[in-house]
């Protein structure tokens, strides 16, 4: 091919590209994602013609529905997406060998900034007694969903738990303290009730439904507890349980059983002590927390590395995390795993909820199609 022929083809190609761009800008070439200047959009098609959602001029378009914005539920904070080395953050002094380190990725979600309190859980019990009494019956509600207040006596031998049994759940002095004596199944039922309550309100307001409340997975819980600190032994970041002034940073069992040394002999208010870098309170100590996962010795090995979860329904042992007011510092570590039977109710186990962040599942700040 001679130079004249080559430049002739090049010039012709350039003109074709220029014409295509002009047609696109004028709305004659359809934008797949339904831009406002696309054919059949706000400047195209018969004026006043009714168009079906997702259909334009008889053709399916890729444009999404507008005006969706996920609201932050009351009392929750946004936990960002990220990747971290999940597992033991320090020496496995108990030689459990059930938490081998591996890298996992977690997508963004919302999490309660505190454990569910007595006052919050009492709204749930009251609603059941009011709205579901004819369906469930008072006996079932009290047996399955009402906190077992006798755990303060049953969980500890030769212990005067009568005052806590009588007052902890019902008295206003403990309204902002974490609810205890609740089984894993009851915590999940609370999450379902909370989801229905929230989405009923959103429906009345003409809003899209929200993802449902649920318990966090074990991986989500650990990612949130670390607060963005890659190798944090405790949620506050440093490897010590007291600050430079000697003040303890959580509610646990320090000094070989000096329960009062941290300021609270039993549980503490759900927002006591300082929050971690994600704004979460008491991710170590106070009460251990139910997670969604079933327990397995090799779970960290066999679970997938993207949003891992062991949802074995045949395993009655469920993971609890964070340690409690009656535990030594080892159980407060971000990488320490423990478990309890799903039907058991304890004076040292509570919970908090999470909600999916759909925007976090759709794209991250570093990639994805711009909308």
C-alpha positions in Angstrom: 0.0 0.0 0.0 1.4 3.4 -0.9 1.5 6.4 1.4 -1.4 8.1 -0.3 -3.6 5.1 0.1 -2.6 4.7 3.8 -3.3 8.3 4.7 -6.6 8.1 2.8 -7.8 5.1 4.9 -6.5 6.8 8.1 -8.4 10.0 7.2 -11.6 8.1 6.5 -11.3 6.2 9.8 -10.8 9.5 11.7 -14.0 10.9 10.1 -16.0 7.8 11.1 -14.8 8.2 14.8 -15.7 11.9 14.8 -19.1 11.3 13.3 -19.8 8.5 15.9 -18.8 10.8 18.8 -21.0 13.6 17.4 -24.0 11.3 17.1 -23.4 10.0 20.6 -23.3 13.5 22.0 -26.5 14.5 20.2 -28.3 11.5 21.5 -28.5 9.4 18.3 -26.4 6.6 19.5 -28.0 4.9 22.5 -26.2 4.9 25.9 -26.5 1.4 27.4 -26.8 2.8 30.9 -29.6 5.2 29.9 -27.9 8.6 30.1 -30.2 11.6 30.0 -29.2 12.4 26.4 -29.6 8.9 25.1 -32.2 8.0 22.5 -35.5 7.4 24.3 -34.3 9.4 27.3 -35.5 12.8 28.5 -34.7 14.3 25.1 -35.8 11.4 23.0 -39.0 9.4 22.3 -42.5 10.5 22.1 -43.4 13.2 24.6 -45.6 12.0 27.4 -45.2 8.3 26.3 -45.2 6.0 29.4 -42.1 4.0 29.7 -41.7 0.8 31.8 -39.0 0.7 34.5 -35.9 -0.9 32.9 -37.4 -0.7 29.4 -36.9 2.2 26.9 -38.5 2.3 23.4 -39.2 -1.4 23.7 -35.7 -2.4 24.6 -34.1 -3.5 27.9 -31.6 -0.9 29.3 -28.9 -1.3 31.9 -29.7 1.8 33.9 -30.5 1.2 37.6 -33.3 2.6 39.6 -32.6 6.0 41.1 -32.5 7.5 44.5 -31.3 4.5 46.5 -29.2 5.5 49.5 -28.7 3.2 52.4 -29.3 4.9 55.7 -27.2 4.2 58.8 -29.4 2.4 61.3 -29.7 4.2 64.7 -26.9 3.2 67.0 -24.7 1.7 64.3 -21.4 2.7 62.7 -20.0 1.8 59.3 -17.2 -0.7 59.2 -15.2 -0.3 56.0 -14.1 -3.1 53.7 -10.7 -4.5 54.1 -8.3 -7.4 54.2 -6.4 -8.6 57.2 -4.6 -11.6 58.8 -7.3 -13.3 60.8 -6.2 -15.5 63.6 -4.2 -15.5 66.8 -2.7 -12.1 67.5 -0.2 -13.3 70.1 1.1 -16.5 71.5 -1.5 -19.3 71.9 -0.8 -19.6 75.6 -3.7 -22.1 76.0 -2.3 -24.3 73.2 -5.8 -24.5 71.6 -4.5 -24.6 68.1 -7.9 -23.7 66.7 -7.2 -20.3 65.2 -4.5 -20.6 62.5 -3.6 -17.3 60.8 -4.7 -16.6 57.2 -5.6 -13.6 55.1 -9.3 -12.9 54.6 -11.2 -10.1 53.0 -14.3 -8.6 54.5 -16.8 -6.3 52.7 -18.3 -3.3 54.4 -21.1 -3.5 56.9 -22.8 -1.6 59.7 -22.4 -2.7 63.3 -24.0 -1.7 66.6 -21.6 0.5 68.5 -22.5 -1.2 71.8 -23.8 -4.5 72.9 -27.6 -4.8 72.9 -28.8 -3.3 76.3 -31.4 -4.5 78.7 -33.6 -1.6 77.7 -33.4 -2.4 74.0 -34.0 -6.1 74.6 -37.0 -5.3 76.9 -38.7 -3.6 73.9 -38.5 -6.9 72.1 -39.9 -9.0 74.9 -42.7 -6.5 75.4 -43.6 -6.6 71.7 -43.7 -10.4 71.8 -46.0 -10.4 74.8 -48.2 -7.8 73.1 -48.3 -8.9 69.4 -47.3 -12.6 69.4 -48.8 -13.9 72.6 -51.6 -15.7 70.7 -49.2 -17.3 68.3 -46.3 -18.2 70.6 -47.9 -18.4 74.0 -46.6 -16.9 77.2 -44.8 -20.1 78.2 -42.8 -20.3 75.0 -41.9 -16.6 75.1 -40.7 -16.8 78.7 -38.8 -20.0 78.1 -37.1 -19.2 74.8 -36.9 -15.4 74.5 -37.1 -13.8 77.9 -33.6 -13.5 79.5 -33.0 -16.2 82.1 -32.4 -14.1 85.1 -31.5 -17.1 87.2 -28.1 -17.4 85.4 -26.6 -15.1 88.1 -27.2 -18.0 90.6 -26.7 -21.0 88.3 -23.5 -20.1 86.6 -21.4 -19.7 89.7 -21.2 -22.1 92.7 -21.6 -20.7 96.2 -22.3 -17.2 94.9 -24.9 -14.7 96.2 -26.5 -13.9 92.9 -29.9 -13.1 94.2 -29.6 -9.3 93.9 -28.5 -9.6 90.3 -31.2 -12.1 89.6 -33.9 -9.9 90.9 -32.8 -6.5 89.5 -30.4 -6.8 86.6 -32.9 -7.1 83.7 -35.9 -5.2 85.2 -34.5 -2.3 87.2 -33.8 1.1 85.6 -30.4 1.1 87.2 -29.3 -1.5 84.7 -31.1 -0.1 81.6 -27.9 0.7 79.7 -26.0 -2.5 80.7 -25.7 -5.3 78.2 -28.5 -8.0 78.2 -27.3 -11.4 79.3 -29.0 -14.8 79.8 -30.0 -14.9 76.2 -29.4 -17.9 73.9 -27.9 -17.8 70.4 -31.4 -18.7 69.0 -33.0 -15.8 71.0 -30.4 -13.4 69.7 -31.2 -14.4 66.2 -35.0 -14.0 66.8 -34.4 -10.5 68.2 -32.6 -9.7 65.0 -35.5 -10.9 62.9 -38.0 -8.8 65.0 -35.7 -5.8 64.7 -35.5 -6.2 60.9 -39.3 -6.4 60.6 -39.8 -3.3 62.9 -37.3 -1.3 60.9 -38.6 -2.3 57.4 -42.2 -1.8 58.4 -41.3 1.8 59.2 -39.4 2.3 55.9 -42.3 0.9 53.9 -44.7 3.4 55.5 -42.2 6.2 54.6 -42.1 5.0 51.0 -38.4 3.9 51.2 -36.6 0.8 49.9 -36.3 -2.0 52.4 -33.1 -2.3 54.3 -30.9 -5.4 54.5 -31.9 -7.5 57.6 -30.2 -7.3 61.0 -28.3 -10.4 62.0 -25.5 -11.6 64.2 -22.0 -10.9 62.8 -19.9 -13.7 61.4 -16.8 -14.6 63.3 -14.6 -12.9 60.7 -16.7 -9.7 60.6 -16.5 -9.6 64.4 -12.7 -9.9 64.5 -12.2 -7.4 61.7 -14.4 -4.9 63.5 -12.7 -5.6 66.9 -9.3 -4.8 65.5 -10.5 -1.4 64.4 -8.3 -1.2 61.4 -5.1 -2.1 63.3 -3.5 -5.0 61.4 -2.0 -7.0 64.2 -3.8 -5.6 67.3 -3.7 -7.9 70.2 -6.5 -5.9 71.9 -9.1 -3.6 70.3 -7.3 -0.5 71.6 -4.1 -1.4 69.7 -1.4 -1.8 72.3 -0.4 -5.1 73.9 -1.3 -4.0 77.5 -4.6 -4.1 79.4 -3.9 -0.9 81.3 -2.9 2.6 80.1 0.2 4.6 81.3 -1.6 5.7 84.4 -2.4 2.1 85.4 -6.1 2.4 84.5 -7.6 -0.8 83.0 -9.0 -0.4 79.5 -11.7 -3.0 79.7 -14.0 -4.9 82.1 -12.5 -8.3 82.9 -10.9 -10.3 85.7 -7.5 -8.6 86.4 -5.0 -9.3 89.1 -5.9 -12.9 89.8 -9.5 -12.1 90.7 -9.6 -8.4 91.7 -12.9 -7.9 89.9 -13.4 -4.3 91.2 -10.0 -3.1 90.0 -11.4 -2.1 86.5 -14.3 -0.1 88.1 -17.1 -2.6 87.8 -17.4 -5.9 89.7 -19.9 -7.4 87.3 -20.9 -6.0 83.9 -20.4 -2.3 82.9 -22.6 0.1 80.9 -22.5 -0.9 77.3 -20.7 2.4 76.4 -18.1 2.2 79.2 -14.4 2.6 78.5 -13.1 4.1 75.2 -14.3 3.0 71.8 -11.8 1.5 69.3 -10.9 3.2 66.1 -14.1 2.2 64.4 -16.2 3.7 67.2 -17.1 0.3 68.8 -17.4 0.0 72.6 -16.5 -3.1 74.7 -15.2 -5.3 71.9 -13.1 -6.8 74.6 -14.5 -7.7 78.0 -17.9 -6.8 79.6 -19.8 -9.6 78.0 -18.7 -12.2 75.4 -20.7 -11.9 72.2 -22.5 -14.5 70.1 -21.5 -14.7 66.4 -23.3 -16.4 63.5 -20.7 -19.1 63.0 -20.7 -22.7 64.2 -17.6 -23.9 65.9 -15.0 -26.1 64.1 -11.4 -26.7 65.1 -10.3 -26.3 61.4 -12.8 -23.6 60.4 -10.0 -21.0 59.6 -8.5 -23.5 57.2 -11.5 -24.8 55.3 -13.6 -21.6 55.1 -13.3 -19.4 52.0 -11.1 -16.3 52.3 -13.8 -13.8 51.1 -16.4 -13.1 53.8 -15.8 -16.6 55.5 -18.6 -18.1 57.5 -19.2 -21.6 58.9 -23.0 -22.0 58.9 -23.2 -25.7 59.7 -26.8 -26.0 61.1 -26.0 -29.5 62.6 -23.3 -28.1 64.9 -24.8 -26.8 68.2 -21.6 -25.1 69.3 -21.6 -21.5 68.3 -18.6 -19.1 68.4 -18.4 -16.5 71.1 -15.8 -13.7 71.0 -14.4 -10.9 73.1 -14.2 -12.4 76.6 -16.3 -11.1 79.5 -16.2 -9.5 83.0 -15.4 -12.9 84.5 -12.5 -13.8 82.1 -8.8 -13.3 82.3 -7.1 -11.1 79.8 -6.3 -14.0 77.4 -10.0 -14.2 76.4 -10.0 -10.4 75.6 -7.5 -10.8 72.7 -8.9 -10.2 69.2 -7.7 -13.6 68.1 -9.0 -15.8 70.9 -11.8 -18.2 70.0 -14.3 -19.8 72.3 -17.8 -21.4 72.0 -21.0 -22.1 73.8 -24.0 -24.3 73.0 -26.7 -22.4 71.0 -29.5 -23.1 73.6 -27.4 -22.2 76.6 -27.9 -18.9 78.5 -25.1 -17.4 80.5 -24.5 -14.5 82.8 -21.5 -13.4 80.7 -22.8 -13.7 77.1 -24.6 -11.0 75.2 -24.6 -9.9 71.5 -24.7 -7.1 69.0 -26.1 -6.9 65.5 -24.8 -6.0 62.0 -26.4 -5.0 58.7 -25.0 -5.5 55.2 -23.7 -2.4 53.5 -25.0 -3.0 49.9 -22.8 -0.2 48.5 -19.8 -2.0 50.1 -20.8 -5.3 48.3 -21.3 -3.5 45.0 -18.0 -1.7 44.7 -15.1 -0.3 46.8 -13.5 3.1 46.7 -10.7 1.7 44.6 -12.6 0.1 41.8 -15.9 -0.8 40.2 -18.0 1.0 37.6 -18.8 4.6 38.4 -22.5 5.3 38.6 
